[in-house]
Amino acid sequence: MNGTTSTCAPADQPLSWHSIDWDKAYSVVRRMQARIVKATQEGRWNRVKALQRLLTTSFYGKALAVKRVTENQGKRTPGVDRVLWSTPDAKYLAIESLRRHGYKPLPLKRIYIPKSNGKLRPLSIPTMRDRAMQALYLLALDPVSETISDAQSYGFRKERSTHDAIAQCFMNARYHGNPKDRHTRVSAQWILEADIRGCFDNIDHAWLLQHVPMDKAVLKKWLRAGYLKDGSFAPTTEGTPQGGIISPVLANLALNGLDSALSAAFKSTAQRVAHKVNLVRYADDFVITGVNREVLERQITPAVTTFLAARGLELAPEKTKITHLTDGYDFLGQHVRRYGNKLLINPARKNVTAFLRKVRGLIRQLGAAPQGKLIDALNPVITGWAAYHRHVVAKDIFRKVDHQIWYALWQWAKRRHQKKPAYWVRQRYFHRIGLRQWIFAVDTKQMENDGHPRYRRLRLAMATPIERHPKVRADANPYDSQWYAYFAQRAAIRSRVSRARRRDSPPSS
């Protein structure tokens, strides 16, 4: 294979971590991934396997894998061996440790995090070396996954987001013409809301080993690594651990083909189109549209059940239901509903309630803290929540949320000074800034250029402008060289919009 020697062992291989040319590393790996995409599109699976082996043995592939696990949020969280790669020398030595020969993953460290329903979700933490090995093999597996994924799958995929999934939900239900007039377009009015019971925990190992296009020996070792529970080893006989870098892609590969299974439930593509069956999936949450309840109950639900059963999965009955669009449905924190001739997407009530509960919890937690510290704690929470919902019809919700937060802060301020009159509390914690009054802010003891005091203020959800989200093309592949210009253009637009947003947003201080 021409040119493989220079890729696997570059003649000018850096001799230290700081001497690595990261631009070159990204460029080399990107070219390899584009070749994997081309081979996948041509159905040359032996070629795919060879290119994957080439990438997972390359110096730059290993370097990028180590870079990822030593710079992400879990870089200070060790596995069962308590080893961290926190120095440049340790990172460089780690590159050479990523070898397939003799590799044996250690058991996972198991912790439990609370879910919104009060139950606990198991989270498994691999060692740094196992994380890096997963990141390395993910570089070779993800281009294949992107190439063969369902068109309307958006979860855990590069350059795709929940906003794209919600935009597709709007496109599937946007037409509201008269059903009795055949010359007008009418979207499907019935929705199957579905959720898979314990998707990550129950995927069949045999199915993964048979169908996932990667090194089977390495995959089998990860699946059978087991975990430590209260100091005792517990084997894993099914599922892929939540917390592993490669686990989301394995879950996506297991669920790919659901769209084809829906088509197989009908005699022809034209029949599926006539029944207005459309799928939108984000990880293990998905919604399917249909022209009526009967087609969803008698054809779609059995097809989904059969598809999942082959993978060791099943629908969660408590989260799976069929609803009419006029009743609305919740998906990814948004509520999609038709009101007469209007289709509106708003922040879901449960999402708003959970957000306000979090804000009030922070206010209670910082009951004795200085005002500035409370503002610094609330601002990123408010800004992040509002930014998530800025692409839907959320202005009225933003206004109501701001009022609820203001009331909670007013109660916080009064509790701190129970013997002071209300006007004194207002003068201490709330200020007039420009034309707005009752702004929760703290004087920084600095002056603006116009001579007015400079305040560090609480950010308002209402200050977030409503913007239309440009949905990603369903057939766009970020690893395919033919789509590089498209994604570069999207990145430039996002950067320009982000700069304009920061320029126009009111300063926090």
Residue pairs with C-beta under 8 A, 6 or more apart in sequence:
1 50
1 54
4 54
7 28
7 32
7 54
7 58
7 60
8 54
8 57
8 58
8 59
9 59
10 59
10 60
13 59
14 20
14 21
16 88
16 89
16 92
17 88
17 89
17 91
17 92
18 88
20 63
22 67
24 60
25 60
25 63
25 64
26 64
28 58
28 60
29 55
29 58
29 60
29 61
29 64
29 139
30 479
32 51
32 54
32 55
32 58
32 61
32 140
33 55
33 139
33 140
33 142
33 143
33 479
34 143
34 479
34 480
34 481
35 51
36 48
36 51
36 52
36 55
36 140
36 143
36 144
36 479
37 143
37 144
37 146
37 147
37 477
37 479
37 480
37 481
38 480
39 45
39 47
39 48
39 51
40 48
40 143
40 144
40 147
40 148
41 147
41 480
45 213
48 144
48 213
49 213
51 140
52 137
52 140
52 141
52 144
52 213
52 214
52 215
53 215
55 61
55 139
55 140
56 100
56 136
56 137
56 139
56 140
56 215
57 100
59 95
61 136
61 139
61 140
62 95
62 96
62 98
62 132
62 136
63 95
64 135
64 139
65 98
65 132
65 133
65 135
65 136
65 139
66 85
66 91
66 94
66 95
66 98
66 132
66 135
67 91
68 132
68 135
68 245
69 75
69 85
69 128
69 131
69 132
69 135
69 245
70 85
70 86
70 91
70 94
70 128
74 125
74 131
75 84
75 86
76 84
76 86
77 125
78 84
78 125
78 127
78 128
79 106
79 108
79 109
79 125
79 126
79 127
79 128
79 130
79 131
80 106
80 107
80 108
80 109
80 127
80 228
81 106
81 127
83 127
83 128
83 129
84 90
84 128
85 91
85 94
85 128
94 128
94 129
94 132
97 129
98 129
98 132
98 133
98 136
100 215
100 217
100 218
103 133
103 218
103 221
104 221
105 126
105 127
105 130
105 133
105 221
105 222
105 225
106 126
106 127
106 129
106 130
106 225
107 225
107 226
107 227
107 228
107 233
108 124
108 125
108 126
108 225
108 226
108 227
108 228
108 241
108 243
108 244
109 124
109 125
109 126
109 227
109 228
110 122
110 123
110 124
110 125
110 227
110 228
110 229
110 234
111 122
111 123
111 125
112 120
112 121
112 122
112 123
113 120
113 121
113 123
114 120
114 121
115 121
116 354
121 242
122 201
122 241
122 242
123 242
123 243
124 227
124 241
124 242
124 243
124 244
125 243
126 134
126 225
126 241
126 243
126 244
130 222
130 225
131 244
131 245
133 218
134 222
134 244
134 245
134 246
135 245
135 246
137 214
137 215
137 218
137 246
138 245
138 246
138 249
140 214
141 212
141 213
141 214
141 246
141 249
142 158
142 249
142 479
143 479
144 213
144 214
145 157
145 249
145 252
145 253
145 256
146 157
146 158
146 477
146 478
146 479
147 477
147 479
147 480
148 253
148 256
149 157
149 252
149 256
150 255
150 256
150 257
150 258
150 259
150 260
150 279
150 281
151 259
151 474
151 475
152 165
152 168
152 259
152 278
152 279
152 280
152 281
152 474
153 252
153 255
153 256
153 281
153 282
154 160
154 161
154 162
154 164
154 165
154 168
154 280
154 281
154 282
155 165
155 248
155 252
155 281
155 282
155 283
155 284
155 285
156 248
156 249
156 251
156 252
156 283
157 252
158 478
158 479
159 472
159 476
159 478
159 487
159 490
160 472
162 282
162 332
162 333
162 388
163 391
163 469
163 471
164 469
164 471
164 472
165 280
165 281
165 282
165 331
165 332
166 331
166 332
166 334
166 336
166 345
166 391
166 392
166 469
167 391
167 469
167 471
168 280
168 471
168 474
169 280
169 287
169 331
169 334
169 336
169 345
170 336
170 343
170 345
171 471
172 187
172 188
172 278
172 280
172 289
173 187
173 188
173 189
173 289
173 325
173 336
173 338
173 343
174 187
174 343
175 184
175 185
175 186
175 187
176 186
176 187
176 338
176 341
176 342
176 343
177 184
177 185
177 186
178 184
178 186
179 186
187 276
187 289
187 325
188 276
188 277
188 278
188 289
188 290
188 291
188 325
189 291
189 292
189 324
189 325
189 326
189 338
190 289
190 290
190 291
190 292
190 293
190 295
190 296
190 322
190 323
190 324
190 325
191 287
191 288
191 289
191 290
191 322
191 323
191 324
191 325
191 329
192 287
192 288
192 289
192 290
192 296
192 300
192 301
192 304
192 320
192 321
192 322
193 287
193 319
193 320
193 321
193 322
193 323
193 329
193 330
193 331
194 285
194 286
194 287
194 288
194 304
194 315
194 319
194 320
195 284
195 285
195 315
195 316
195 319
195 320
196 255
196 284
196 308
196 313
196 314
196 315
196 316
197 313
197 314
197 315
197 316
198 239
199 251
199 255
199 283
199 284
199 313
200 239
200 240
200 241
200 242
200 247
200 251
200 284
201 238
201 239
201 242
202 238
202 239
202 312
202 313
202 314
203 238
203 239
203 240
203 250
203 251
203 254
203 311
203 312
203 313
204 238
204 311
204 312
204 313
205 220
205 223
205 224
205 237
205 238
205 239
207 254
207 310
207 311
207 312
208 219
208 223
208 240
208 250
208 253
208 254
209 216
209 219
209 220
209 223
211 253
211 254
212 219
212 250
212 253
222 240
222 244
222 246
223 236
223 240
224 235
224 236
225 236
226 233
226 234
226 235
226 236
227 233
227 234
227 236
227 241
228 234
238 312
240 246
240 247
240 250
240 251
241 247
248 283
251 283
251 284
252 283
254 311
254 313
255 281
255 284
255 311
257 307
258 279
258 281
258 286
258 304
258 307
259 279
261 303
261 304
261 306
261 307
262 272
262 277
262 279
262 288
262 300
262 303
262 304
263 269
263 272
264 303
265 272
265 299
265 300
265 302
265 303
266 272
266 275
266 277
266 299
274 291
275 290
275 291
275 295
275 299
276 289
276 290
276 291
277 288
277 289
277 290
277 291
277 295
277 300
278 288
278 289
279 286
279 287
279 288
280 286
280 287
280 288
280 331
282 331
282 332
285 331
285 332
287 329
287 331
288 296
288 300
288 304
290 296
290 300
293 322
296 322
297 322
301 315
304 315
305 314
305 315
308 314
308 315
323 329
325 336
325 337
325 338
325 343
326 337
326 338
326 339
327 337
328 335
328 336
328 337
328 338
329 335
329 336
329 337
330 336
330 348
330 350
330 351
333 347
333 348
333 351
333 388
333 389
334 345
334 346
334 347
334 348
334 351
334 389
334 392
335 345
335 346
335 347
335 348
335 349
336 343
336 344
336 345
337 343
337 344
337 345
337 346
338 344
344 393
345 392
345 393
346 392
346 393
346 394
346 397
347 389
347 392
347 394
347 397
352 397
352 401
355 381
355 385
355 401
356 401
356 404
356 405
358 381
359 378
359 381
359 382
359 405
359 408
360 408
362 374
362 377
362 378
362 381
363 374
363 378
363 408
363 409
363 412
366 373
366 374
366 377
367 412
367 415
367 416
368 416
369 377
370 442
371 429
371 440
371 442
372 442
372 456
374 412
375 440
375 441
375 442
375 456
375 457
375 458
375 508
376 456
378 405
378 458
378 459
379 458
379 459
379 508
382 405
382 458
382 459
382 460
382 461
383 459
383 464
385 461
386 394
386 398
386 461
386 463
386 464
387 464
389 397
389 398
390 464
390 465
390 466
390 467
391 466
391 467
391 468
391 469
392 466
393 466
394 466
395 462
395 466
398 460
398 461
398 462
398 464
399 461
399 462
401 461
402 460
402 461
402 462
405 458
405 461
406 438
406 440
409 429
409 440
409 458
410 425
413 425
413 428
413 429
413 430
414 422
414 425
417 424
417 425
417 428
426 438
429 440
429 442
430 437
430 438
430 439
430 440
430 441
431 439
431 441
431 443
431 455
432 439
433 439
433 441
433 455
433 457
439 455
439 457
439 458
440 457
440 458
441 455
441 456
441 457
441 458
442 455
442 456
443 453
443 454
443 455
444 453
444 454
444 455
444 456
444 509
445 453
446 453
446 454
447 453
447 454
448 454
454 509
455 509
456 508
456 509
457 506
457 508
457 509
459 506
459 508
463 505
463 506
465 501
465 504
467 497
470 490
470 493
472 490
473 486
476 483
476 486
476 487
477 483
478 487
